[in-house]
Amino acid sequence: MTRRDLLSGSLAASVLVSSSAPGDSSESPGGAPSAGRDYYELRRYQLRNGPEPRLVENYLRDAAVPALNRAGIKPVGVFSGMVGPENPAVYVLIPYPSLGAITTVQRALAQDGEYQSRASDYLNAPASQPAYTRFEAWLLEAFDTAPHIEVPPAAAENRSRIFELRTYENPSEKANLTKLKMFNTAEISIFRRTGLRPVFFGNTLLGSRMPCLTYMLTFENLAERERNWGIFGSDPEWKTLSTTPGYTDPEIITNISNAFLSPTPYSQI
């Protein structure tokens, strides 16, 4: 399968895995907890006002997410853009236990009759009324110290929550590795201690704006977000780390972008 094959087509053409995939994203085929890191597909559907959002929503809710779950892929997060570039937009986060799980996509899609039926309107949308304007896709590798998606308690309890998706662009591959080291050795632990609740951390293997890394945080609301980021910014350990030569933003970061997202009613994150 070529890179173009991997990143083209419908959501399911890039996210379904065969029936031989593990029953849970945190387990090996033998059922034991995986010692490795997950891989994430992060999708961003660019929509426009009109029938598009409903067609994509129906597809994700009724066809794609159930099919992924049947294939053993969970949890699947689906989010609507609140604040960020080019709304309306829908973001989809899918975890895989291995790169090999992704390469079995086309065979699984062809074998899933229920998916084909439920996805018919989306898959057969005419060029005059496409399901979306475009979509972007990123393939990410989870960090060493955050190897799997962390589902917030608010998701299981169906409580209100928001998400912040942040991307750090690096000036070089070396700078990217330095920022990864910074996160893995100290920064993530400071996040947790100061009330910044992670959902995932991933380094980009394929996608735009490389080299870059992306992570997601969750909060009860924007007020909590402002409060906890303030605690983080004034933390003595963070102040020392962020001013250490070699770790300062001007040396290893060229751009930081973020988007605020709300979970759809059928999101599993």
C-alpha positions, 0 to 999 in steps of 0.5 A: 500500500502506498502513502497515497493509498493510506491517506486517500478515500473515505474515513473508513478506507483509512481507519478500518482494520481486519478482523484479525486486529486486537480486540482492544487498542491497549491489548496484544492479539493474545489479550495481554496489555500492549507494551508498545505505543499506539498510533493515531490517525487524526482527521479534519473534515472541512465542511461548509454550511448546508447539507454537508455537516449532517451527511458527515455526522450521519456517516460517522455516527451510524457507519464509521464509528460502529465499524471501527468498534466492530474491528476492535478499534476504540475509543474513537473520538469525534469533535466539532470545531468551536474556535479554530481555523476554517470552521465548520469542521469535524475532527476524528481521532482513531487509535491503532495498536500497530502500523500493521493494523492500518495496512489491512484497511482495504480488505476489511472495508470490502468485507464489511457489508453493514458498513457499506450499507450504512455509509452508502449516502456518504460514499456515493455523494455526487460531485455536485453535492460532496460530503465535505469540502476536503479533509486532512489526515495526520498519522501520529506515534504516541509518546513514550510516557503517554502511550495510549489515549486517556479517556476523561472521566467526564466522557464515561459520565456524559458530563460537559467537557471541552478539548484543546488541540495544540500543534507545535511546529519545529524548525528541524528534525533535531528540534523536534526530537528535543521537544519530544525529550522535553515532554517525555522527561519532564513536561508531561509530568508538570502538566499532570501536576498542575491540572492539565489533563491529557488525552493524547500526545503524538509525534507526526509521522505523515501529514502537513507542517512537519516536523511537528507534534500534536497533543490534546487536553480536556477541561470542564470549561474555558474558565478551568482551562484559563485557570489551569494554564495559569497554574502551569505557567507560574510553576517553578519547575516549568519556569526552570525547564522552559528557560534551560538553554536548548529547551527554549521556544525560540530554539525549538518551536517555530509556531504553536496553533490550537483549536477548541473542540466540543465532543459530539454526542456519539464521541467515545472520548 
